[in-house]
Amino acid sequence: MQPVFIAGPCVIESAGLLETVAQKLVEINAHLGIDIIFKASFDKANRTSIHSFRGPGMEKGLQMLQDIKDKYGLRVLTDIHESYQAGPVGQVVDVIQIPAFLCRQTDLLIAAAKTGKTINIKKAQFLSGRDMRYPVEKALDSGAREVWLTERGNCFGYNNLVVDFRNIPDMKEIVNTVIMDCTHSVQRPGAGNGKTSGDRRFVPSMALAAKAFGATGYFFEVHPDPDQGLSDAANMLELDHLEDLVRQLI
């Protein structure tokens, strides 16, 4: 069984960026016989600074994601931060993602579950893998048909994360699909003078270590020129490096 792959820019910066990334994902899918899910956020509601770029908003962002889906035939994932967003988002995307900071928000999980879409719940930076049985239970008891879990590291003092890869097999006891977020896990939250910094050098190692621990999926935020990205610039993988890494993982 092929792993789940999720890739795309951290935030919707422009239609041109979405097109560039989508074209590359279609190319990789054709080369490797896989089905990468396209990811981008219409609103980064938890940026460090109020002055940071957040995205085009839900209405415009969902139309841009629908355009990508229609033109390129890619499955699409985006995240929600408020319960009222679940319904409109569920009309467009194939997978609704619950951000790590919000994974215990009961009303958010219930609203996502009611859409009937696959729900990807990111593990909070302050929880263990085994703790994630409770968010999953909330979603399933509310009617969710399929739930995934995603590892993204844990707080390690101030401005740092560490990944305990034992969380992957622990979460596989809860759900069948456990994804490694290989780019958010290299963050240094809030350590960039009003924004999150990090080190993308370690992204391939995070992915390969997760494979060794039995991950069944991989999440990469990618950008053709990451250093110019408007969100998570330090952590995004160079778009041109994605295919080689995916090839190693399959």
Phi and psi in degrees as GROMACS dihedral restraints (atoms count N, CA, C in turn):
[ dihedral_restraints ]
;  ai    aj    ak    al  type     phi  dphi    fc
    3     4     5     6     1   -69.7    20    10
    4     5     6     7     1   143.9    20    10
    6     7     8     9     1   -64.9    20    10
    7     8     9    10     1   159.3    20    10
    9    10    11    12     1   -80.3    20    10
   10    11    12    13     1   133.0    20    10
   12    13    14    15     1  -121.3    20    10
   13    14    15    16     1   133.2    20    10
   15    16    17    18     1  -126.6    20    10
   16    17    18    19     1   130.8    20    10
   18    19    20    21     1  -153.7    20    10
   19    20    21    22     1   148.8    20    10
   21    22    23    24     1   161.1    20    10
   22    23    24    25     1   174.9    20    10
   24    25    26    27     1   -70.9    20    10
   25    26    27    28     1   152.5    20    10
   27    28    29    30     1   -55.6    20    10
   28    29    30    31     1   -48.3    20    10
   30    31    32    33     1  -133.9    20    10
   31    32    33    34     1   152.7    20    10
   33    34    35    36     1   -71.3    20    10
   34    35    36    37     1   106.9    20    10
   36    37    38    39     1   -92.2    20    10
   37    38    39    40     1   -38.8    20    10
   39    40    41    42     1  -165.1    20    10
   40    41    42    43     1   161.4    20    10
   42    43    44    45     1   -64.0    20    10
   43    44    45    46     1   -35.1    20    10
   45    46    47    48     1   -63.3    20    10
   46    47    48    49     1   -40.9    20    10
   48    49    50    51     1   -63.4    20    10
   49    50    51    52     1   -44.6    20    10
   51    52    53    54     1   -60.1    20    10
   52    53    54    55     1   -41.1    20    10
   54    55    56    57     1   -62.8    20    10
   55    56    57    58     1   -46.1    20    10
   57    58    59    60     1   -58.8    20    10
   58    59    60    61     1   -47.6    20    10
   60    61    62    63     1   -68.1    20    10
   61    62    63    64     1   -43.8    20    10
   63    64    65    66     1   -59.9    20    10
   64    65    66    67     1   -42.9    20    10
   66    67    68    69     1   -59.9    20    10
   67    68    69    70     1   -40.1    20    10
   69    70    71    72     1   -68.2    20    10
   70    71    72    73     1   -40.6    20    10
   72    73    74    75     1   -64.6    20    10
   73    74    75    76     1   -39.9    20    10
   75    76    77    78     1   -61.3    20    10
   76    77    78    79     1   -41.3    20    10
   78    79    80    81     1   -63.1    20    10
   79    80    81    82     1   -45.6    20    10
   81    82    83    84     1   -64.9    20    10
   82    83    84    85     1   -42.8    20    10
   84    85    86    87     1   -56.5    20    10
   85    86    87    88     1   -42.5    20    10
   87    88    89    90     1   -68.8    20    10
   88    89    90    91     1   -41.3    20    10
   90    91    92    93     1   -65.6    20    10
   91    92    93    94     1   -39.7    20    10
   93    94    95    96     1  -108.4    20    10
   94    95    96    97     1    -3.4    20    10
   96    97    98    99     1    66.2    20    10
   97    98    99   100     1    39.7    20    10
   99   100   101   102     1  -122.7    20    10
  100   101   102   103     1  -173.6    20    10
  102   103   104   105     1  -139.9    20    10
  103   104   105   106     1    75.5    20    10
  105   106   107   108     1   -67.6    20    10
  106   107   108   109     1   132.0    20    10
  108   109   110   111     1   -85.4    20    10
  109   110   111   112     1   132.6    20    10
  111   112   113   114     1   -82.5    20    10
  112   113   114   115     1   129.1    20    10
  114   115   116   117     1  -122.8    20    10
  115   116   117   118     1   135.1    20    10
  117   118   119   120     1  -160.8    20    10
  118   119   120   121     1   149.0    20    10
  120   121   122   123     1   -99.3    20    10
  121   122   123   124     1   135.9    20    10
  123   124   125   126     1   -84.6    20    10
  124   125   126   127     1   -18.3    20    10
  126   127   128   129     1  -152.2    20    10
  127   128   129   130     1   121.2    20    10
  129   130   131   132     1   -93.4    20    10
  130   131   132   133     1    89.5    20    10
  132   133   134   135     1   -80.5    20    10
  133   134   135   136     1    -6.0    20    10
  135   136   137   138     1  -119.6    20    10
  136   137   138   139     1    33.6    20    10
  138   139   140   141     1   -62.2    20    10
  139   140   141   142     1   151.7    20    10
  141   142   143   144     1   -60.5    20    10
  142   143   144   145     1   -46.8    20    10
  144   145   146   147     1  -111.2    20    10
  145   146   147   148     1   146.6    20    10
  147   148   149   150     1   -66.3    20    10
  148   149   150   151     1   -17.8    20    10
  150   151   152   153     1   -88.3    20    10
  151   152   153   154     1    -4.7    20    10
  153   154   155   156     1   -75.8    20    10
  154   155   156   157     1   150.7    20    10
  156   157   158   159     1   -65.0    20    10
  157   158   159   160     1   133.7    20    10
  159   160   161   162     1  -110.5    20    10
  160   161   162   163     1   -25.6    20    10
  162   163   164   165     1   122.7    20    10
  163   164   165   166     1  -180.0    20    10
  165   166   167   168     1   -82.2    20    10
  166   167   168   169     1    -5.5    20    10
  168   169   170   171     1    92.0    20    10
  169   170   171   172     1   169.6    20    10
  171   172   173   174     1   -68.0    20    10
  172   173   174   175     1   -48.9    20    10
  174   175   176   177     1   -62.0    20    10
  175   176   177   178     1   -53.2    20    10
  177   178   179   180     1   -67.6    20    10
  178   179   180   181     1   -41.0    20    10
  180   181   182   183     1   -62.9    20    10
  181   182   183   184     1   -41.8    20    10
  183   184   185   186     1   -65.8    20    10
  184   185   186   187     1   -35.9    20    10
  186   187   188   189     1   -64.8    20    10
  187   188   189   190     1   -38.7    20    10
  189   190   191   192     1   -67.0    20    10
  190   191   192   193     1   -38.7    20    10
  192   193   194   195     1   -68.1    20    10
  193   194   195   196     1   -39.1    20    10
  195   196   197   198     1   -62.1    20    10
  196   197   198   199     1   -39.2    20    10
  198   199   200   201     1   -61.3    20    10
  199   200   201   202     1   -42.8    20    10
  201   202   203   204     1   -64.7    20    10
  202   203   204   205     1   -44.1    20    10
  204   205   206   207     1   -60.6    20    10
  205   206   207   208     1   -45.3    20    10
  207   208   209   210     1   -68.0    20    10
  208   209   210   211     1   -41.0    20    10
  210   211   212   213     1   -76.7    20    10
  211   212   213   214     1   -38.3    20    10
  213   214   215   216     1  -110.7    20    10
  214   215   216   217     1    -7.9    20    10
  216   217   218   219     1    69.5    20    10
  217   218   219   220     1    20.6    20    10
  219   220   221   222     1   -85.6    20    10
  220   221   222   223     1   144.2    20    10
  222   223   224   225     1   -70.2    20    10
  223   224   225   226     1   153.2    20    10
  225   226   227   228     1  -130.7    20    10
  226   227   228   229     1   142.1    20    10
  228   229   230   231     1  -129.2    20    10
  229   230   231   232     1   139.8    20    10
  231   232   233   234     1  -147.1    20    10
  232   233   234   235     1   167.1    20    10
  234   235   236   237     1  -106.7    20    10
  235   236   237   238     1   154.9    20    10
  237   238   239   240     1  -122.0    20    10
  238   239   240   241     1   153.4    20    10
  240   241   242   243     1  -122.2    20    10
  241   242   243   244     1   -15.4    20    10
  243   244   245   246     1  -130.6    20    10
  244   245   246   247     1   147.0    20    10
  246   247   248   249     1   -59.6    20    10
  247   248   249   250     1   -37.4    20    10
  249   250   251   252     1   -65.5    20    10
  250   251   252   253     1   -18.5    20    10
  252   253   254   255     1   -76.4    20    10
  253   254   255   256     1   -20.3    20    10
  255   256   257   258     1   -60.2    20    10
  256   257   258   259     1   -45.8    20    10
  258   259   260   261     1   -60.2    20    10
  259   260   261   262     1   -55.9    20    10
  261   262   263   264     1   -61.5    20    10
  262   263   264   265     1   -39.8    20    10
  264   265   266   267     1   -65.0    20    10
  265   266   267   268     1   -39.5    20    10
  267   268   269   270     1   -64.2    20    10
  268   269   270   271     1   -18.8    20    10
  270   271   272   273     1   -76.2    20    10
  271   272   273   274     1   -15.3    20    10
  273   274   275   276     1  -114.3    20    10
  274   275   276   277     1   -48.7    20    10
  276   277   278   279     1   -89.5    20    10
  277   278   279   280     1   165.6    20    10
  279   280   281   282     1   -96.2    20    10
  280   281   282   283     1   -28.3    20    10
  282   283   284   285     1  -133.4    20    10
  283   284   285   286     1   128.7    20    10
  285   286   287   288     1  -100.6    20    10
  286   287   288   289     1   128.4    20    10
  288   289   290   291     1  -104.0    20    10
  289   290   291   292     1   135.4    20    10
  291   292   293   294     1  -101.4    20    10
  292   293   294   295     1   119.5    20    10
  294   295   296   297     1   -61.2    20    10
  295   296   297   298     1   152.6    20    10
  297   298   299   300     1   -57.1    20    10
  298   299   300   301     1   -45.0    20    10
  300   301   302   303     1   -60.9    20    10
  301   302   303   304     1   -21.8    20    10
  303   304   305   306     1  -110.9    20    10
  304   305   306   307     1    11.5    20    10
  306   307   308   309     1   -68.5    20    10
  307   308   309   310     1   -13.0    20    10
  309   310   311   312     1  -102.8    20    10
  310   311   312   313     1     4.8    20    10
  312   313   314   315     1   -75.4    20    10
  313   314   315   316     1   102.8    20    10
  315   316   317   318     1   -57.8    20    10
  316   317   318   319     1   -48.8    20    10
  318   319   320   321     1   -63.8    20    10
  319   320   321   322     1   -34.1    20    10
  321   322   323   324     1   -66.2    20    10
  322   323   324   325     1   -43.9    20    10
  324   325   326   327     1   -65.7    20    10
  325   326   327   328     1   -40.8    20    10
  327   328   329   330     1   -63.3    20    10
  328   329   330   331     1   -45.2    20    10
  330   331   332   333     1   -63.3    20    10
  331   332   333   334     1   -41.2    20    10
  333   334   335   336     1   -64.7    20    10
  334   335   336   337     1   -42.1    20    10
  336   337   338   339     1   -61.1    20    10
  337   338   339   340     1   -37.4    20    10
  339   340   341   342     1   -68.1    20    10
  340   341   342   343     1   -15.8    20    10
  342   343   344   345     1   -73.6    20    10
  343   344   345   346     1   -19.8    20    10
  345   346   347   348     1    81.3    20    10
  346   347   348   349     1     0.6    20    10
  348   349   350   351     1   -83.4    20    10
  349   350   351   352     1   159.1    20    10
  351   352   353   354     1   -61.7    20    10
  352   353   354   355     1   138.5    20    10
  354   355   356   357     1  -115.4    20    10
  355   356   357   358     1   126.3    20    10
  357   358   359   360     1  -105.7    20    10
  358   359   360   361     1   111.7    20    10
  360   361   362   363     1  -100.3    20    10
  361   362   363   364     1   120.5    20    10
  363   364   365   366     1   -83.7    20    10
  364   365   366   367     1   134.3    20    10
  366   367   368   369     1   -69.4    20    10
  367   368   369   370     1   131.5    20    10
  369   370   371   372     1   -63.4    20    10
  370   371   372   373     1   151.7    20    10
  372   373   374   375     1   -66.4    20    10
  373   374   375   376     1   -11.3    20    10
  375   376   377   378     1  -114.0    20    10
  376   377   378   379     1    10.4    20    10
  378   379   380   381     1  -119.7    20    10
  379   380   381   382     1   157.7    20    10
  381   382   383   384     1   -88.7    20    10
  382   383   384   385     1   166.3    20    10
  384   385   386   387     1   -58.7    20    10
  385   386   387   388     1   -41.4    20    10
  387   388   389   390     1   -65.9    20    10
  388   389   390   391     1   -28.6    20    10
  390   391   392   393     1   -63.0    20    10
  391   392   393   394     1   -20.3    20    10
  393   394   395   396     1   -73.9    20    10
  394   395   396   397     1    -3.5    20    10
  396   397   398   399     1   -65.9    20    10
  397   398   399   400     1   -26.0    20    10
  399   400   401   402     1   -75.7    20    10
  400   401   402   403     1   -45.7    20    10
  402   403   404   405     1   -59.2    20    10
  403   404   405   406     1   -38.8    20    10
  405   406   407   408     1   -63.1    20    10
  406   407   408   409     1   -43.1    20    10
  408   409   410   411     1   -60.4    20    10
  409   410   411   412     1   -42.8    20    10
  411   412   413   414     1   -58.6    20    10
  412   413   414   415     1   -43.8    20    10
  414   415   416   417     1   -68.8    20    10
  415   416   417   418     1   -46.7    20    10
  417   418   419   420     1   -65.7    20    10
  418   419   420   421     1   -41.0    20    10
  420   421   422   423     1   -68.0    20    10
  421   422   423   424     1   -17.0    20    10
  423   424   425   426     1   -97.1    20    10
  424   425   426   427     1     5.3    20    10
  426   427   428   429     1   107.7    20    10
  427   428   429   430     1     3.5    20    10
  429   430   431   432     1   -62.4    20    10
  430   431   432   433     1   138.7    20    10
  432   433   434   435     1   -91.3    20    10
  433   434   435   436     1   -31.4    20    10
  435   436   437   438     1  -146.3    20    10
  436   437   438   439     1   132.6    20    10
  438   439   440   441     1  -128.1    20    10
  439   440   441   442     1   132.5    20    10
  441   442   443   444     1  -110.2    20    10
  442   443   444   445     1   157.2    20    10
  444   445   446   447     1  -122.9    20    10
  445   446   447   448     1   146.7    20    10
  447   448   449   450     1  -129.2    20    10
  448   449   450   451     1   127.5    20    10
  450   451   452   453     1   -84.6    20    10
  451   452   453   454     1   136.3    20    10
  453   454   455   456     1  -144.2    20    10
  454   455   456   457     1    18.2    20    10
  456   457   458   459     1    94.7    20    10
  457   458   459   460     1   164.6    20    10
  459   460   461   462     1  -124.5    20    10
  460   461   462   463     1   152.3    20    10
  462   463   464   465     1   -57.9    20    10
  463   464   465   466     1   135.0    20    10
  465   466   467   468     1  -132.7    20    10
  466   467   468   469     1    83.3    20    10
  468   469   470   471     1    70.6    20    10
  469   470   471   472     1  -153.9    20    10
  471   472   473   474     1   -88.8    20    10
  472   473   474   475     1   142.1    20    10
  474   475   476   477     1    57.8    20    10
  475   476   477   478     1    32.3    20    10
  477   478   479   480     1  -154.1    20    10
  478   479   480   481     1   154.5    20    10
  480   481   482   483     1  -126.7    20    10
  481   482   483   484     1   152.8    20    10
  483   484   485   486     1  -135.2    20    10
  484   485   486   487     1   145.4    20    10
  486   487   488   489     1  -102.1    20    10
  487   488   489   490     1   123.5    20    10
  489   490   491   492     1   -98.1    20    10
  490   491   492   493     1   100.3    20    10
  492   493   494   495     1   -67.2    20    10
  493   494   495   496     1   -11.0    20    10
  495   496   497   498     1   -64.7    20    10
  496   497   498   499     1   -19.5    20    10
  498   499   500   501     1   -62.5    20    10
  499   500   501   502     1   -27.3    20    10
  501   502   503   504     1   -66.0    20    10
  502   503   504   505     1   -55.6    20    10
  504   505   506   507     1   -63.3    20    10
  505   506   507   508     1   -31.8    20    10
  507   508   509   510     1   -61.7    20    10
  508   509   510   511     1   -43.0    20    10
  510   511   512   513     1   -74.6    20    10
  511   512   513   514     1   -25.2    20    10
  513   514   515   516     1   -68.2    20    10
  514   515   516   517     1   -15.8    20    10
  516   517   518   519     1   -77.9    20    10
  517   518   519   520     1   -11.4    20    10
  519   520   521   522     1  -103.2    20    10
  520   521   522   523     1   -44.2    20    10
  522   523   524   525     1  -135.9    20    10
  523   524   525   526     1   163.5    20    10
  525   526   527   528     1   -80.4    20    10
  526   527   528   529     1   -29.5    20    10
  528   529   530   531     1  -109.0    20    10
  529   530   531   532     1   112.4    20    10
  531   532   533   534     1  -122.4    20    10
  532   533   534   535     1   121.0    20    10
  534   535   536   537     1  -107.6    20    10
  535   536   537   538     1   142.0    20    10
  537   538   539   540     1   -98.6    20    10
  538   539   540   541     1   120.9    20    10
  540   541   542   543     1   -84.5    20    10
  541   542   543   544     1    98.0    20    10
  543   544   545   546     1   -80.0    20    10
  544   545   546   547     1   -13.8    20    10
  546   547   548   549     1  -102.4    20    10
  547   548   549   550     1   -43.5    20    10
  549   550   551   552     1   -65.9    20    10
  550   551   552   553     1   -25.1    20    10
  552   553   554   555     1   -72.5    20    10
  553   554   555   556     1   -11.6    20    10
  555   556   557   558     1  -101.1    20    10
  556   557   558   559     1    11.8    20    10
  558   559   560   561     1   -68.5    20    10
  559   560   561   562     1   157.2    20    10
  561   562   563   564     1  -122.7    20    10
  562   563   564   565     1    91.4    20    10
  564   565   566   567     1   -59.3    20    10
  565   566   567   568     1   128.3    20    10
  567   568   569   570     1    68.3    20    10
  568   569   570   571     1    10.2    20    10
  570   571   572   573     1   -93.5    20    10
  571   572   573   574     1     8.4    20    10
  573   574   575   576     1  -112.2    20    10
  574   575   576   577     1    40.2    20    10
  576   577   578   579     1    58.1    20    10
  577   578   579   580     1    59.8    20    10
  579   580   581   582     1    96.5    20    10
  580   581   582   583     1     5.1    20    10
  582   583   584   585     1  -152.5    20    10
  583   584   585   586     1   166.4    20    10
  585   586   587   588     1   -80.2    20    10
  586   587   588   589     1   136.2    20    10
  588   589   590   591     1  -112.0    20    10
  589   590   591   592     1  -170.4    20    10
  591   592   593   594     1   167.5    20    10
  592   593   594   595     1  -164.7    20    10
  594   595   596   597     1  -149.0    20    10
  595   596   597   598     1   100.5    20    10
  597   598   599   600     1   -68.4    20    10
  598   599   600   601     1   -11.2    20    10
  600   601   602   603     1   -55.6    20    10
  601   602   603   604     1   -29.6    20    10
  603   604   605   606     1   -91.1    20    10
  604   605   606   607     1    -0.3    20    10
  606   607   608   609     1   -58.6    20    10
  607   608   609   610     1   -49.6    20    10
  609   610   611   612     1   -59.6    20    10
  610   611   612   613     1   -39.1    20    10
  612   613   614   615     1   -65.0    20    10
  613   614   615   616     1   -39.8    20    10
  615   616   617   618     1   -59.2    20    10
  616   617   618   619     1   -42.9    20    10
  618   619   620   621     1   -65.6    20    10
  619   620   621   622     1   -45.8    20    10
  621   622   623   624     1   -69.6    20    10
  622   623   624   625     1   -36.0    20    10
  624   625   626   627     1   -65.3    20    10
  625   626   627   628     1   -40.7    20    10
  627   628   629   630     1   -62.9    20    10
  628   629   630   631     1   -38.1    20    10
  630   631   632   633     1   -60.0    20    10
  631   632   633   634     1   -42.5    20    10
  633   634   635   636     1   -62.0    20    10
  634   635   636   637     1   -28.7    20    10
  636   637   638   639     1   -93.1    20    10
  637   638   639   640     1     5.8    20    10
  639   640   641   642     1    94.8    20    10
  640   641   642   643     1    18.6    20    10
  642   643   644   645     1   -57.1    20    10
  643   644   645   646     1   144.3    20    10
  645   646   647   648     1  -109.3    20    10
  646   647   648   649     1     7.4    20    10
  648   649   650   651     1  -164.3    20    10
  649   650   651   652     1   164.8    20    10
  651   652   653   654     1  -142.2    20    10
  652   653   654   655     1   137.0    20    10
  654   655   656   657     1  -119.4    20    10
  655   656   657   658     1   125.5    20    10
  657   658   659   660     1  -130.4    20    10
  658   659   660   661     1   126.3    20    10
  660   661   662   663     1   -88.2    20    10
  661   662   663   664     1   128.7    20    10
  663   664   665   666     1  -129.7    20    10
  664   665   666   667     1   157.0    20    10
  666   667   668   669     1  -158.4    20    10
  667   668   669   670     1   141.4    20    10
  669   670   671   672     1   -64.5    20    10
  670   671   672   673     1   -25.9    20    10
  672   673   674   675     1  -143.2    20    10
  673   674   675   676     1    78.0    20    10
  675   676   677   678     1   -54.4    20    10
  676   677   678   679     1   -37.7    20    10
  678   679   680   681     1   -64.1    20    10
  679   680   681   682     1   -18.4    20    10
  681   682   683   684     1   -97.1    20    10
  682   683   684   685     1     2.0    20    10
  684   685   686   687     1   -64.0    20    10
  685   686   687   688     1   150.3    20    10
  687   688   689   690     1   -90.8    20    10
  688   689   690   691     1    -4.1    20    10
  690   691   692   693     1  -155.1    20    10
  691   692   693   694     1   136.5    20    10
  693   694   695   696     1    58.0    20    10
  694   695   696   697     1    36.7    20    10
  696   697   698   699     1   -58.9    20    10
  697   698   699   700     1   -37.8    20    10
  699   700   701   702     1   -73.3    20    10
  700   701   702   703     1   -17.1    20    10
  702   703   704   705     1  -108.1    20    10
  703   704   705   706     1   -21.4    20    10
  705   706   707   708     1   -66.9    20    10
  706   707   708   709     1   143.3    20    10
  708   709   710   711     1   -81.5    20    10
  709   710   711   712     1   143.4    20    10
  711   712   713   714     1   -62.9    20    10
  712   713   714   715     1   130.5    20    10
  714   715   716   717     1   -54.6    20    10
  715   716   717   718     1   -39.2    20    10
  717   718   719   720     1   -69.6    20    10
  718   719   720   721     1   -13.3    20    10
  720   721   722   723     1   -93.4    20    10
  721   722   723   724     1    -7.3    20    10
  723   724   725   726     1   -65.7    20    10
  724   725   726   727     1   -45.5    20    10
  726   727   728   729     1   -61.5    20    10
  727   728   729   730     1   -43.1    20    10
  729   730   731   732     1   -62.3    20    10
  730   731   732   733     1   -39.2    20    10
  732   733   734   735     1   -69.1    20    10
  733   734   735   736     1   -44.3    20    10
  735   736   737   738     1   -61.0    20    10
  736   737   738   739     1   -39.3    20    10
  738   739   740   741     1   -59.4    20    10
  739   740   741   742     1   -39.6    20    10
  741   742   743   744     1   -64.9    20    10
  742   743   744   745     1   -35.1    20    10
  744   745   746   747     1   -79.5    20    10
  745   746   747   748     1   -17.7    20    10
